[in-house]
């Protein structure tokens, strides 16, 4: 009998893979690891996104592959920008994020390796802040899990619906 991994186990594994990959390469490309009901693995590693259209096309393709292959849980990891706000209400975060525009030029952004694991009921998220010294190799700060997150939004969330 096949042992099916829980969402928590998939999340922990994705966080470990993200750290190992970043430590080895100094960068991490977007990567999805889908798990079927019998825990077959569906790995998808598209080219690095250059535009919002690239992201939309990749998400549409991943959604279709997941549906075709019967994926019921998945993890995703990538480099990303986050915004940490003192007021964590959804409205404040959305206003601070320039109403959906990229955070690339926001003065309070943080560069991270983002990790998520999702099924149809839950989305677990966390991140490693990227530390880029003026000289030397980039490193990752300790993992920060978003246990208090009340919602997750964005094009990379909800790929199983």
Secondary structure as GFF3:
##gff-version 3
##sequence-region A 1 161
A	DSSP	alpha_helix	7	25	.	.	.	ID=ss1
A	DSSP	beta_strand	31	36	.	.	.	ID=ss2
A	DSSP	beta_strand	41	44	.	.	.	ID=ss3
A	DSSP	alpha_helix	52	69	.	.	.	ID=ss4
A	DSSP	beta_strand	71	83	.	.	.	ID=ss5
A	DSSP	alpha_helix	90	96	.	.	.	ID=ss6
A	DSSP	beta_strand	109	118	.	.	.	ID=ss7
A	DSSP	beta_strand	123	131	.	.	.	ID=ss8
A	DSSP	beta_strand	139	145	.	.	.	ID=ss9
###
